[in-house]
Amino acid sequence: MTKSTKNIIILTANGLRHQFFRKSLADISGINVLRSYCEGAENSLEALVEKSEGLKTLQSRHLEARNSSEQDFFGSWAEVSDEKSRPKWIKGGQINQQEHIQDIIDLNPDVIVAYGCSWIKGELIPHFKGRFLNVHLGLSPYYRGAGTNYWPLVNGEPEYVGATFMYLDAGLDTGDIIHQIRARVLAGDSPHDIGNRLIEEIPKAYAAIIQNAGDLPPMAQPALKEAGRYYRNKDFGEDNTQKLYDNFKQGMVENYLNDYAARVQKVPLVINSILGAVPDNA
């Protein structure tokens, strides 16, 4: 049976990866974007580094390398792709202002989808209960908060790099899970290669979730013996950035690939059978 077109609203930021996300999603058959709310970089990690005291040489180089990698992955596509996502530019944090909340309610989308926007507060969550989706870059509940695909690489755990699609609730990365995917890691990868290759997979997976909305039962997050790891933007520092690059120099990727089956077995994904296979190194 042919599924009806889904009218959606996108809540996101305005980095190149976010432009790729919203434009890709808007270009998929069966999805009509009513509006995309694109928050500025006022509260971004780059802004935090710039405001901090002292010269953060390694941190700055890391962020510059991320921008360069995003340009390699997404730049040409973003420049030539049609704009079907109806963007509305707002400052960082403004998505929680009442005027935008009321506009979203008045537009009455079938589904709201979030990626990279500010922490949503207020009446949007209860108003769109069961219709408000979020993708968390990281595998919940193991890594929560900020930089949740950065910290597994700092900690030498590439198996925890992935994305969690969930129903949004009032907590931070605590909603019921719809589906998870794990990043594909290839020999010779940089941290940015791993992250951007994962982002390339997100619109396709998100589209399948949107088009099957209403038929995807929520699944509780896996129970952990110990609390998952939680990080904030302010935890990003010179020492852990150095540790990240030391891990890559010391063969973390190759060691992971050599022991892939055993490593991922310890971190099972929450898989929705309706959505089929996930990216895999095997």
MIBAZA-622114 format. One record per atom (N, C-alpha, C, CB): residue in one letter; x, y, z. Coordinates in pm, whole numbers, plus 50000, padded with zeros to 5 digits. Glycine has a CB too. Layout:
<rs>
AXYZ ...
</rs>
This chain:
<rs>
M500844988150000 M500005000050000 M500885012550000 M499055000050122 T500565022149913 T501335034549906 T501075043150028 T501005042249778 K502115047650093 K501965055950211 K501745070350169 K503195054850302 S500945077550247 S500635091450214 S501845100350243 S499415096350294 T501875111850177 T502945121550201 T502855126750343 T502865133150100 K503995127550408 K504055132650545 K504485147250543 K505025124150631 N503705155650609 N504065169750627 N504875171050754 N502795178850633 I506085176450743 I506975176850859 I507525190850881 I508125166950841 I507965193051003 I508755204751038 I510105199851088 I508045213651146 I511175206451044 I512535202851084 I513065213351181 I513465201650960 L513615208851292 L514305217551388 L515775213751384 L513715216151534 T516635223151345 T518035219751328 T518905232151350 T518275213851187 A520175230751321 A521105242051328 A521465246151185 A522405238351410 N522585253251167 N522895257951033 N524345255350992 N522605272551023 G524975245151052 G526255240851002 G526075234050867 G526945231451101 L527165231250799 L527065224850669 L526425211050680 L528445223850605 R526725203750787 R526105190650807 R524605191950826 R526735183550927 H524165202850889 H522735204850910 H522035208850780 H522495215551017 Q522735216850697 Q522195220150565 Q522015207450482 Q523105230050492 F523035198850484 F522935186150412 F521735178250462 F524225177950429 F521555177750592 F520475169850651 F519105174850604 F520545170450804 R518845187650620 R517495192550589 R517225192350438 R517305206850642 K518225195650357 K518025195250213 K517825180950163 K519205201750141 S518595171550217 S518445157550178 S517075152250215 S519535148950243 L516635155250336 L515345150350382 L514215156150297 L515135153850530 A514325169050266 A513275175650187 A513225170350044 A513505190650185 D514285163949999 D514375159249860 D513865144949844 D515805160049812 I513455138649953 I513025124749950 I511525123949921 I513355117550083 S511165115349829 S509765113549791 S508915109549912 S509635103049679 G507725115449921 G506825112250031 G506975121050151 G507015098350072 I507905130950143 I508115140250254 I507945154550204 I509525138250318 N507085162150272 N506875176250240 N507255184550362 N505395178950197 V508275192850348 V508735201050460 V507935214050463 V510265204050449 L507185215950569 L506405228150586 L507305239950621 L505345226250694 R508305237150704 R509265247550742 R510435241050814 R508595258450833 S511625246850795 S512805242750872 S513245254550957 S513975237950778 Y513325252551086 Y513845262651177 Y515335259951196 Y513085262651315 C516165269351151 C517615267551149 C518265277351248 C518185269651005 E518755271851358 E519355280251462 E520795283951427 E519315273151597 G521185296051463 G522535300851440 G523525294651535 G522575315751451 A524795298851521 A525905292551593 A526275299651722 A527115291951503 E525385308151773 E525725316051892 E526085307252012 E524565325251929 N525485295452023 N525735286552137 N526555274252098 N524415282152198 S527245274951985 S527965263351935 S529255261052012 S528275265051788 L529865249351987 L531145246052048 L532215255752002 L531565231652016 E532165259651874 E533135269451822 E533055282551899 E532905271951673 A531835287051925 A531655299551999 A532185298352141 A530185303352001 L531995286652202 L532495284452338 L534015285052341 L532005271052393 V534665278652243 V536125278852238 V536645292952218 V536645269652126 E535995300652130 E536425314252103 E536305323152226 E535615320151989 K535295320652309 K535075329052426 K535985325452543 K533635327852469 S536505313152543 S537305308552657 S538635315852660 S537515293452650 E539205317052777 E540465324252794 E541635315852743 E540685327852942 G542615322552688 G543815315852641 G543655310552499 G544175304552733 L544735307252437 L544735302152301 L544565286952303 L546045306152227 K543455282052248 K543155267752248 K543595261852114 K541625265252272 T544885260652097 T545435257251966 T544905244051913 T546945256851973 L545025233251992 L544635220151944 L543115219351926 L545115209252041 Q542365224852018 Q540915224952004 Q540495232251877 Q540265231452126 S541095243751853 S540745251551734 S541085243851607 S541475264951734 R542255237251605 R542635229551488 R541665217951465 R544075224151504 H541215211851574 H540255200951563 H538965205751498 H539955194851701 L538465217351542 L537225222651487 L537415227351342 L536725234351573 E538575232851311 E538865236751172 E538905224451082 E540195244451164 A539485213451133 A539545201051055 A538135195451035 A540445190651125 R537295196751135 R535905192251119 R535205200051010 R535135193751252 N535385213151009 N534775221450905 N535275217650766 N535055236350931 S536585215050755 S537155211050626 S536595197650580 S538685210350635 S536445188350672 S535895175250638 S534435176450595 S536025165650756 E533675184850663 E532285186850624 E532205192750483 E531565196150724 Q533135201750452 Q533165207350317 Q533435196450214 Q534225218450307 D534355187350246 D534665176350155 D533455167150136 D535855168350207 F532765164050245 F531645154750238 F530385161050179 F531335149350375 F530075173450219 F528765179150193 F528755191850110 F528095181750320 G529915198250095 G529945211650038 G529395212549897 G531325216750039 S529905204349807 S529485205049667 S528005201749654 S530315195549581 W527565191649726 W526155187749720 W525255199149768 W525905175049804 A525625205349879 A524805216049934 A524715227949839 A525355220550068 E525785230449766 E525795241849674 E524865239949555 E527195244349625 V524765227849504 V523995225649380 V522585220449406 V524735216049291 S522285215949527 S520975209949553 S519885220549560 S521005201949683 D518685216749521 D517545225749529 D517165228049675 D516355220149450 E516635239749702 E516195243249837 E514685240749848 E516535258149872 K514355229249907 K512945225549925 K512535225250072 K512685211949862 S513455229150160 S513195227250303 S512605239550370 S514475223450373 R512355250250295 R511715262450346 R512355267350477 R510215259850370 P513645271050472 P514345274750595 P513875288050654 P515825275450569 K513855288550784 K513605300950860 K514775302350956 K512215300550937 W515535313450943 W516755315251020 W516445321951153 W517785323550940 I516895315651262 I516705321351395 I518005320151473 I515545314151471 K518145327851579 K519345327251661 K519335314751748 K519465339951748 G520545310651790 G520655299051876 G519845300552003 G522105296551911 G519045290552035 G518225290652156 G516835296252137 G518895298252260 Q516575302652021 Q515285309352004 Q514145299851968 Q515405319751897 I514445287351941 I513385278151905 I512365276652017 I513955264651869 N512745279652140 N511825278552253 N511015291252277 N512595275152378 Q511165301252192 Q510365313352207 Q508915310352168 Q510945324752121 Q507995316852237 Q506585313752221 Q506095316052077 Q505765322152316 E506635326152009 E506165328951873 E506455317151781 E506815341651818 H507595310951796 H507935299451711 H507145287151752 H509445296551718 I506965285451881 I506165274251930 I504745275051873 I506125274052084 Q504155287051877 Q502785288651828 Q502715286551677 Q502245302451865 D503715291451605 D503745289351460 D503765274451426 D504965296351399 I504575266851500 I504675252451475 I503345245551505 I505805246151560 I502725249451614 I501415243651647 I500385246951540 I500935248751785 D500405259451491 D499455263551388 D499685256251256 D499545278551366 L500935253451222 L501235246051099 L500775231551106 L502735246551070 N500685226351227 N500145212951254 N500765202051166 N498635212951234 P502075200051176 P502725189551096 P502305175651143 P504245190851104 D502445166051052 D502245152051092 D503325147751190 D502235142750968 V504545152651164 V505705148751244 V506655160751256 V506445136651181 I507255162351374 I508375171551391 I509645163151401 I508195180751518 V510685167251328 V511955160051336 V513045169651379 V512315153451199 A513865165451473 A514925173851527 A516275167351503 A514715176351678 Y517235175951472 Y518645171851463 Y519505184251488 Y518965165251323 G520225184351599 G521185194851626 G520605207951673 G521965197351507 C519345208251713 C518755220651764 C518995221751915 C517235221251732 S518555232951972 S518665234852117 S517775224952191 S518285249352156 W518035223552319 W517205215152406 W515785220652405 W517775214552551 I514825212652362 I513445217052350 I512765216952486 I512665208252250 K512105227952516 K511395229352643 K509965234152614 K512135239252739 G509085232852712 G507755238552699 G506745229252636 G507825251052620 E505735235152572 E504525227852535 E504635219852406 E503415237252522 L505695221652327 L505785214252202 L505815199152226 L507025218452125 I506535194852328 I506695180452351 I505355173852385 I507695177952465 P504605178752484 P503315172252510 P502305174152397 P502725177552638 H502365185552328 H501405188152221 H501575178152106 H501545202452169 F502835174652076 F503125165451966 F503595151852017 F504175171551873 K503095147652130 K503485134852189 K503275123552087 K502675132152319 G504335115552068 G504275104651972 G504535108951828 G502965097951980 R504665122051806 R504905127451671 R506155136351668 R503675135451622 F506905136451777 F508095144951789 F509305135751794 F508035154351915 L510085135951686 L511215126751672 L512535134351685 L511165119451537 N513535127551735 N514855133551750 N515915123151711 N515085138551896 V516985127851649 V518135119151630 V519265124351718 V518565118451478 H519765115751800 H520855118751892 H522125112551834 H520565113352038 L523125120751806 L524395115451756 L525155109151871 L525245126651688 G524955096551886 G525525088751994 G524595077052020 G525725097352124 L525075067052090 L524245055652125 L523755057252267 L525025042352109 S522455059852282 S521845060652415 S521555046452462 S520535069452413 P521665044352592 P521945053952700 P523425054652738 P521135050352822 Y524305049052655 Y525705047752692 Y526405061352700 Y526435038852593 Y526155069852600 Y526745083152597 Y525625093352578 Y527825084452484 R525565103152668 R524515113452661 R525135127252673 R523445111352772 G524375137252631 G524835151052645 G525465156052516 G525835152252759 A526635162252526 A527315168652413 A528505160152366 A527795182752451 G528795160952236 G529975154152182 G529945139152198 G531205159352247 T528765133152182 T528615119052218 T529175109552112 T527165115952241 N529675114652001 N530485106351911 N531955110651913 N529945107151769 Y532255120951988 Y533635125052013 Y534215117152131 Y533705140352042 W533465116452239 W533985110352361 W534255095352350 W533025112752472 P533455087552275 P533835073452258 P535205071852194 P532805066352176 L535565080952102 L536875080152038 L537985084552133 L536905088651911 V537695094152220 V538645097952325 V538885086152419 V538125110252404 N537815078752447 N537895067552541 N538295054352474 N536555065852610 G538635054952344 G539085042952274 G537985032852247 G540155036352353 E536735037852225 E535585029052209 E534795032352081 E534665030052331 P535345029851963 P534615033151840 P533285025951826 P535475029951721 E533135014751895 E531885007151885 E530685014951939 E532014994051960 Y530935025452016 Y529855033652071 Y529515045551982 Y530225038452209 V530155046951868 V529855058051777 V528665054151690 V531105061651689 G527605061951694 G526405058651618 G525365069551630 G525835045451665 A524135065951597 A523025075351604 A521805068251662 A522705081451465 T521075075251746 T519875069851809 T518685078351768 T520025069451963 F517725072251700 F516465078751667 F515485075751779 F515895073951527 M514865086151833 M514025084251951 M512825093651948 M514835086452078 Y511835090352029 Y510755099652055 Y511235109652159 Y509465092252103 L511065122452129 L511575132752219 L510735133452345 L511595146452148 D511415134252459 D510735137052585 D511435148852651 D510715124552679 A511045152052774 A511585163952840 A513005162052891 A510695167752955 G513505149852894 G514855147352943 G515905149852836 G514975133352994 L517155147352870 L518265149052777 L518685135452725 L519455156352845 D518275132452601 D518605119752535 D518025107752610 D520125118152523 T516815109452666 T516225099052749 T514975092952690 T515915104452884 G514525097452572 G513275092652516 G513325078052474 G512895100952399 D512135072252453 D512055058552403 D512695057852264 D510575053652398 I513385047052238 I514145045452114 I513255039852004 I515355036352136 I513465044851883 I512835039451764 I513785030151690 I512365050851671 H515045034451679 H516015027051597 H517405032551624 H515655028151444 Q518415024251605 Q519805028651617 Q520625023751499 Q520415023651749 I521625031751462 I522615027551362 I524005029951419 I522415035151227 R524945021651378 R526325023151422 R527155028651306 R526895009551473 A528145036751338 A528995042451234 A529825031751165 A529915053151293 R529975033151034 R530915024750960 R532295031050971 R530485023250809 V533255023151011 V534625027751031 V535515020550930 V535105025151178 L536345028250861 L537235022650760 L538685025450796 L536905028350621 A539575016750751 A541005018550776 A541445032250723 A541835007250711 G542245039250803 G542745052250763 G541835063850796 G543015052250620 D540685061150857 D539735071750891 D540305081650991 D538455065850945 S539895094150978 S540075104151083 S538795104351166 S540385118451022 P538785110951281 P537535111951357 P536425118551277 P537755119751486 H536775128051191 H535755135151113 H535215126550999 H536335148051058 D536065118050941 D535565108550841 D534475099650900 D536725099850786 I534725094551018 I533775085651084 I532455092851110 I534355080151215 G532555104851165 G531345112351198 G530545116351076 G531715124651276 N531205121150972 N530485125850854 N529905114350772 N531385134150767 R530585102950770 R530015091350701 R528725086950771 R531035079450696 L528695087950902 L527475084850977 L526365094750943 L527755084951128 I526705107650938 I525705117750907 I525105115550769 I526315131750915 E525915110650674 E525385107450541 E524255097150546 E526505102250452 E524285088350646 E523265077850656 E521975082750721 E523815066250736 I522025093950791 I520905097950876 I519655101750797 I521305109450962 P519725110050690 P518475113550621 P517705101450569 P518775122750505 K518405091650513 K517735079650460 K517025072050571 K518745070450389 A517705070050685 A517075063050796 A515915071150854 A518105060150906 Y516125084250866 Y515075093050920 Y513845092650829 Y515585107550934 A514055092750697 A512935092550603 A512095079950621 A513435093450459 A512765068550638 A512035056050660 A511225056550788 A512995044150664 I511775062750891 I511055064051017 I509845073151000 I511985069651127 I510035084550933 I508935093850911 I507815087250831 I509435106450838 Q508175080250725 Q507175074250637 Q506445062650704 Q507825069450510 N507025057050810 N506375046350886 N505855051251021 N507345034750908 A505785064351037 A505305069851164 A503915064451195 A505285085351159 G503735060551318 G502475054551361 G502535039451366 G501375058751269 D503505033651294 D503655019051293 D504905014351367 D503685014051151 L505625023851429 L506905020551493 L506745021151644 L508025030151446 P506675009851709 P506485009951854 P507735015351924 P506164995851905 P507545023452030 P508695028052107 P509315016652185 P508285039352202 M510645017152199 M511365006952274 M512155013752385 M512304998652181 A512065008452503 A512765014552617 A514265013952595 A512385007452748 Q514965023852648 Q516415023652640 Q516955011852721 Q517015037052690 P518045005752674 P518614994352746 P518954997852891 P519864989152675 A518684988552980 A519044990653120 A520534988453138 A518234981153213 L521184997353213 L522614996353237 L522874993053384 L523325009353197 K523924985253406 K524314982453545 K524844995053612 K525364971353550 E525505003253533 E526015016053582 E525495027153493 E527555016153588 A525455039253545 A524945050553467 A525805052853343 A524905063153552 G525145056753234 G525885060253113 G526725072653134 G524925062352997 R527615075153042 R528515086653054 R527835099253001 R529835084152977 Y527995110053073 Y527345122653038 Y528405133553028 Y526255126553143 Y528405140852915 Y529385151452892 Y528685164352852 Y530385147152783 R529375175452879 R528885188652841 R529925195352751 R528585197552966 N529505205952681 N530425212952592 N531675217652666 N529735224952528 K531505221752791 K532645227152865 K533665216452902 K532165233952990 D533315203652884 D534275192952910 D535295191452796 D533545179852930 F534995197252682 F535895196852566 F537135205052596 F535175202052437 G538295198552597 G539515205652636 G540735200752560 G539755204152784 E541865207352588 E543115204052519 E543565189652549 E544215213852560 D543455185652675 D543955172352713 D543175161252642 D543865170552865 N541835162052642 N541085151252578 N541185151952426 N539625151752620 T541395163952369 T541615164852225 T542935158152187 T541605179652178 Q543955160252269 Q545245153652246 Q545095138452256 Q546295158552347 K544325133852355 K544095119452372 K543405113652249 K543255116752499 L542465120852194 L541765116452073 L542755113451961 L540765127052028 Y543635123051933 Y544565121351822 Y545655111251853 Y545175134651785 D546035110051980 D546975099652019 D546375085751992 D547345101052168 N545085084152021 N544435071251995 N544505067451848 N542975071752041 F544255077051760 F544305074151617 F545735070751573 F543775086051537 K546725078051625 K548115075251590 K548555061551639 K549035086051647 Q547985057151750 Q548405044551812 Q547615032451761 Q548265045451962 G546825034351654 G546185022951589 G544825019051641 G547055011451599 M544105028451702 M542785025251757 M541835019851649 M542175037551822 V541835025951533 V540925021651426 V541265007551381 V540985031251307 E542515004851355 E542924991651309 E542634980951415 E544424991651274 N542884984051542 N542584974551649 N541094971551656 N543074979951783 Y540294981751637 Y538834980051639 Y538384971251524 Y538124993751631 L538894973851405 L538484965951289 L538934951451302 L539054972051161 N540094949151360 N540594935551379 N539754927651479 N542034935751424 D539124934551572 D538354928051678 D536884932151670 D538924931451817 Y536434935351548 Y535124941651529 Y533974933451587 Y534884944051383 A533884920751553 A532734912551593 A532594912151744 A532864898351538 A533694910151814 A533634909351960 A533284922852022 A534964904252016 R533814933551963 R533594946952020 R532114951052009 R534474957451948 V531524949051892 V530134953651876 V529154944451947 V529784954451727 Q529524932051970 Q528644922952041 Q528374927852183 Q529244908852045 K529324935052239 K529174940352374 K528284952752379 K530534943552433 V527994958352260 V527184970652253 V526064968352152 V528064983152213 P525064960152187 P523994957152091 P523144969452062 P523104945852144 L522744970751936 L521884981751896 L520414978151921 L522104985151748 V519614988451938 V518164986851942 V517674988351798 V517474997352039 I517164977551741 I516824977151600 I515314975651584 I517554965451529 N514724984051498 N513314982751465 N513214974251339 N512644996751445 S512564962951348 S512544953351238 S511894959051112 S511804940851281 I511004968751125 I510354974751008 I511364982050921 I509244984351052 L512434987050983 L513394995450912 L514534987650849 L513945005651005 G514664974950879 G515644966650811 G517054968150861 G515614969750667 A518014965850770 A519424964950806 A519994978450843 A520204958950693 V521144977950909 V521864989850950 V523254989550889 V521934990951104 P523925001050878 P525315001050829 P526194991850915 P525895015350829 D527074984750852 D527864974850925 D529244973750860 D527154961050928 N530264971850942 N531614970150890 N531844956050834 N532634972950999 A531034946650876 A531274932650839 A531034930350691 A530374923350921 
</rs>
